Amino acid sequence: MALLISAFHKYSGKEGDKKTLSKGELKDLLTAELGDIFGKSQDKAALDKIFKDLDANSDGSVDFQEYVTLIASIIMLCNASFQKKK
C-alpha cells in the first residue's frame, strides 16, 4: 500500500497541484510504475480514455480518490486472472 501511495505523490504536483495528477503526470506514472500492466504504449487515445474514466468529477485532473479507483480496478483484474489459473 505504501508503494502505491508514494507512487501517486512521486508524480503529483510536477505540473501544478501537489494533490492531483495531470494527464502528463498520469502518463508518466503509468509508464514508469505500472509499465508491466499498461505496457510502454504511446497510445494517446488509450491514455485519454483512462484519464477521462478516472476523472470522475471532470475537473481535468486525477485526485487521490480517483487514483484509488485505478488501483482497485487493477486489483480486480489481477484477481480475475488468478482465479482463471486455478
C-alpha positions as CSV (number, residue, x, y, z in Angstrom):
1,M,0.0,0.0,0.0
2,A,2.8,2.4,0.9
3,L,4.3,1.9,-2.6
4,L,1.0,2.8,-4.3
5,I,0.6,5.9,-2.2
6,S,4.2,7.0,-2.7
7,A,3.9,6.4,-6.5
8,F,0.9,8.9,-6.5
9,H,2.9,11.5,-4.6
10,K,6.0,11.0,-6.6
11,Y,4.3,12.2,-9.8
12,S,1.6,14.5,-8.5
13,G,2.5,18.2,-8.4
14,K,5.2,18.1,-11.0
15,E,2.9,20.2,-13.3
16,G,0.9,22.1,-10.6
17,D,-1.3,20.9,-7.7
18,K,0.5,18.5,-5.4
19,K,-2.7,16.8,-4.6
20,T,-3.6,15.8,-8.2
21,L,-2.2,14.2,-11.3
22,S,-2.4,16.0,-14.6
23,K,-2.8,13.9,-17.8
24,G,1.0,14.1,-18.3
25,E,1.8,13.1,-14.8
26,L,-0.6,10.2,-15.0
27,K,1.1,9.0,-18.2
28,D,4.5,9.2,-16.5
29,L,3.2,7.2,-13.6
30,L,1.5,4.5,-15.7
31,T,4.6,4.2,-17.9
32,A,7.2,4.2,-15.2
33,E,5.5,2.5,-12.3
34,L,2.9,0.3,-14.0
35,G,4.5,-0.4,-17.3
36,D,4.2,-4.2,-16.9
37,I,0.5,-3.8,-16.7
38,F,-0.1,-0.9,-19.2
39,G,2.9,-1.5,-21.4
40,K,5.1,1.2,-22.7
41,S,2.4,2.2,-25.1
42,Q,2.4,5.7,-26.5
43,D,-1.2,5.3,-27.5
44,K,-2.7,8.8,-26.9
45,A,-6.3,7.6,-27.4
46,A,-5.8,4.9,-24.7
47,L,-4.3,7.4,-22.3
48,D,-7.2,9.9,-23.0
49,K,-9.7,7.2,-22.2
50,I,-8.0,6.1,-19.0
51,F,-7.8,9.7,-17.9
52,K,-11.4,10.5,-18.7
53,D,-12.6,7.4,-17.0
54,L,-10.6,8.2,-13.8
55,D,-11.5,11.9,-13.7
56,A,-14.9,11.3,-12.2
57,N,-15.7,14.9,-11.4
58,S,-14.4,16.2,-14.8
59,D,-12.1,18.8,-13.3
60,G,-9.2,18.0,-15.6
61,S,-7.1,16.2,-13.0
62,V,-7.0,12.9,-11.1
63,D,-7.0,13.3,-7.3
64,F,-6.0,10.6,-4.9
65,Q,-9.5,9.1,-4.5
66,E,-9.8,8.9,-8.3
67,Y,-6.4,7.3,-8.4
68,V,-7.5,4.7,-5.9
69,T,-10.2,3.7,-8.5
70,L,-7.5,2.8,-10.9
71,I,-5.6,0.8,-8.3
72,A,-8.9,-1.0,-7.3
73,S,-9.6,-1.8,-11.0
74,I,-6.1,-3.3,-11.4
75,I,-6.5,-5.4,-8.3
76,M,-9.9,-6.7,-9.6
77,L,-8.3,-7.6,-13.0
78,C,-5.4,-9.4,-11.3
79,N,-7.8,-11.3,-9.0
80,A,-9.9,-12.4,-12.0
81,S,-6.7,-13.6,-13.7
82,F,-5.5,-15.6,-10.7
83,Q,-9.0,-17.2,-10.4
84,K,-8.7,-18.4,-14.0
85,K,-5.4,-20.1,-13.3
86,K,-6.8,-22.3,-10.5
